[in-house]
Amino acid sequence: MENFKLLEYLYTLNISPLYVNIFGAFFSALFITLISIPKIIRISYKKQLMDVPGERSSHENKVPTLGGVALFFGIVVSTSIFATELGVNYSFFLSAITILFFIGLMDDLLVVAPDKKLYGQIISTILIIFGSGIMIKSFSGLFEIYEIPYFIGVILTIFVFIVLINAFNLIDGIDGLASGIGIVISLCFVYIFYRIFDYGIGILAVSTLAVLLGFGRYNLSKKFKIFMGDTGSMVIGFILTFMAIRFLYISETSSLGLKTGPVLLLFIFVIPIVDTLSVFTIRILRKRSPFSADKNHLHHQFLKLGLTHIQTSIILVLINIFFIFIGYYFRNIEINKLFLIFIVLSISFVVSLRYAVVLKKNKKISL
């Protein structure tokens, strides 16, 4: 009754409840993140829940790693209040991200075996597929493939979730990169889902954007630095992938009229995808396990060029934005042509970056 009176009052003021939900979700998620992170930092220092610098670390001092706790609660609380459609239409969504939250939290506190994290990601994805019916059903003509069988669609959806969740986790190596890329991707989905009137997912995108902005405030701080940890990277990676699969699910039938949805998503997720593929390719060519740790990520290459963490993050975020604009500009061309543009641009970017690093290294040797 109170909600009805509030809506009635808003109508008299000519304020749409949609805007109330948008601003309510944004500011509540941002507020929760901003007030909870300082408390998490204090507890982390008190209990020594810190990331200790190692051989592959890009930081020199101990840093709290529980930023994902604030991200999780900011999203859950804001969407529970302002995205009522999310709970009705997407069964098990909150259950799925809660599973990943606890697995990530255990990994940040105790270290969880990779296979157990993988099982958690698979279970969470299965909950979404069979609970909400969100899955990949078509390639929209990419490689001349249109509708795909149900079983293959289930396997492919699980595979895409696992790849993108872990790709997002892999770019969380320097200050501001994961949150910056997450902000850009969230902004894309805010635009997309409000264009197609899917307000429940739109509010989820707004909440994700808000918590990442709040987290970035501390992740980039020198005095009160915090990392999102696996807790944050898995939850955010899962949510971004969930929105991507939802976009694919409705891209051909929505008012957007897009027939290039699968490839457009490659442009939106370009940095996580290209980073993962390039690193895995290099490891395989060097006859190493693709899952072995090294310093061959894109951000490592920029650091080798002498850039700082912030400069590297800004450049990679701008490159991601550039790809998004290219993909959006050519969104209505034939899908295989758009895919070719993506491949050419991606390979050119990676090769140019590696060549620049080699040139710098050879210059140092000659001196």
C-alpha positions, -999 to 999 in steps of 0.1 A, spaced: 0 0 0 28 24 9 45 17 -25 13 23 -43 9 57 -25 45 66 -34 39 58 -70 6 78 -70 25 107 -55 52 105 -81 26 105 -109 12 137 -95 47 152 -97 50 139 -133 80 118 -122 81 84 -139 87 55 -115 112 43 -140 135 72 -132 130 66 -95 142 30 -100 172 41 -121 184 68 -97 174 47 -67 194 17 -78 224 38 -88 227 59 -57 219 30 -33 245 8 -49 270 36 -49 263 45 -13 265 9 0 299 5 -18 314 37 -6 304 33 31 312 -4 33 347 -5 17 364 16 44 350 -7 70 362 -38 50 397 -22 47 399 -16 85 388 -52 92 413 -65 66 442 -47 83 431 -57 117 427 -94 108 456 -94 82 433 -104 54 457 -91 28 473 -99 -6 510 -104 0 532 -92 -30 548 -121 -49 569 -126 -80 541 -118 -104 525 -91 -83 522 -56 -97 521 -40 -62 548 -37 -36 528 -35 -3 501 -57 13 466 -48 1 432 -59 12 415 -82 -13 378 -82 -1 365 -54 -22 342 -79 -39 322 -82 -7 311 -45 -11 304 -51 -48 282 -81 -41 261 -65 -14 257 -32 -33 243 -51 -63 221 -75 -43 205 -48 -21 199 -22 -49 185 -48 -74 163 -64 -47 147 -30 -40 146 -14 -74 146 -43 -99 115 -62 -89 112 -76 -125 146 -93 -120 134 -115 -92 102 -125 -110 116 -132 -145 151 -145 -137 148 -174 -113 179 -184 -94 199 -154 -105 206 -143 -69 213 -179 -60 238 -182 -88 258 -151 -79 256 -160 -42 273 -193 -49 301 -175 -68 303 -150 -40 310 -176 -14 335 -195 -36 353 -163 -44 353 -153 -7 368 -186 4 394 -183 -23 404 -148 -11 406 -160 25 418 -196 22 426 -203 -15 403 -227 -33 414 -253 -58 408 -242 -95 386 -272 -102 363 -263 -73 360 -227 -87 352 -242 -121 325 -265 -106 309 -234 -89 309 -215 -122 292 -245 -139 266 -249 -112 258 -212 -113 255 -212 -151 232 -243 -150 209 -225 -125 206 -196 -149 200 -218 -180 173 -241 -165 159 -216 -140 156 -185 -163 159 -201 -198 187 -177 -207 210 -194 -232 225 -192 -267 201 -204 -293 214 -189 -325 247 -177 -342 227 -152 -363 244 -164 -395 280 -163 -381 299 -190 -401 266 -196 -419 251 -210 -386 217 -199 -375 196 -220 -351 216 -245 -330 203 -276 -313 192 -273 -276 219 -295 -261 246 -278 -281 232 -244 -269 234 -255 -233 270 -266 -236 280 -235 -256 263 -212 -230 282 -229 -201 315 -226 -221 309 -188 -228 301 -182 -191 333 -200 -180 355 -182 -206 342 -147 -199 341 -150 -161 378 -161 -161 387 -136 -188 374 -108 -166 393 -123 -137 426 -124 -158 425 -87 -165 423 -79 -128 460 -75 -126 466 -38 -122 448 -9 -105 417 3 -122 417 -21 -152 390 -46 -143 367 -19 -128 374 4 -158 365 -23 -183 335 -33 -162 322 3 -162 325 5 -200 307 -28 -205 280 -19 -179 274 14 -197 269 -5 -230 243 -27 -213 225 2 -197 220 17 -231 211 -16 -248 185 -28 -222 168 5 -219 166 7 -257 148 -27 -257 127 -19 -226 141 -47 -205 141 -26 -174 149 -54 -149 183 -61 -166 187 -24 -171 186 -18 -134 211 -46 -129 234 -29 -153 229 5 -135 237 -12 -101 268 -29 -116 280 5 -130 274 22 -96 293 -4 -75 323 -4 -99 324 34 -98 324 33 -60 351 5 -59 373 25 -84 374 53 -59 394 31 -35 411 8 -59 429 39 -74 436 53 -39 472 53 -25 462 54 12 430 33 12 437 8 -17 417 -24 -20 414 -51 -46 382 -68 -57 397 -102 -54 382 -134 -68 350 -125 -49 345 -94 -70 359 -106 -103 338 -138 -105 306 -120 -94 311 -91 -118 323 -114 -146 292 -136 -141 268 -106 -141 284 -91 -173 282 -125 -190 246 -130 -179 237 -96 -195 256 -106 -226 237 -139 -230 204 -121 -223 213 -96 -251 220 -125 -275 188 -142 -265 167 -112 -276 189 -93 -301 171 -107 -332 136 -101 -320 139 -68 -301 133 -33 -314 171 -30 -320 167 -53 -350 203 -64 -347 215 -94 -367 251 -91 -356 246 -96 -318 272 -123 -314 300 -103 -330 290 -70 -314 296 -87 -281 331 -95 -291 337 -57 -296 321 -50 -262 343 -76 -244 373 -70 -266 400 -65 -239 391 -96 -217 387 -118 -248 418 -106 -267 439 -107 -236 429 -143 -228 433 -156 -263 467 -139 -268 480 -152 -235 468 -188 -241 482 -187 -277 517 -176 -265 517 -203 -238 507 -230 -262 533 -219 -288 559 -221 -261 547 -256 -252 535 -246 -218 501 -252 -202 477 -225 -212 467 -222 -175 503 -215 -163 510 -181 -148 532 -156 -165 536 -119 -174 523 -120 -210 490 -102 -204 482 -70 -223 487 -49 -192 521 -64 -186 532 -54 -221 522 -18 -215 540 -18 -182 571 -31 -200 569 0 -222 573 21 -191 537 31 -184 522 33 -149 493 13 -137 469 42 -142 482 50 -177 480 14 -188 444 11 -175 433 43 -192 448 32 -225 432 -2 -224 399 12 -214 401 37 -243 410 9 -267 379 -10 -255 358 21 -261 373 25 -296 364 -11 -305 328 -6 -292 324 25 -314 337 6 -344 314 -23 -337 284 0 -332 292 20 -364 293 -12 -385 266 -30 -366 242 -34 -396 267 -49 -420 268 -87 -428 278 -105 -396 308 -124 -411 322 -91 -425 319 -75 -390 337 -106 -376 365 -101 -401 368 -65 -390 371 -76 -354 398 -102 -362 419 -77 -383 417 -50 -356 424 -74 -327 454 -90 -344 468 -56 -355 465 -44 -319 482 -74 -303 510 -76 -329 517 -38 -327 519 -39 -289 542 -69 -289 564 -53 -316 566 -21 -296 578 -41 -266 604 -59 -287 617 -27 -301 620 -11 -267 639 -42 -254 663 -43 -283 669 -6 -279 679 -11 -243 702 -40 -253 720 -19 -279 726 9 -254 
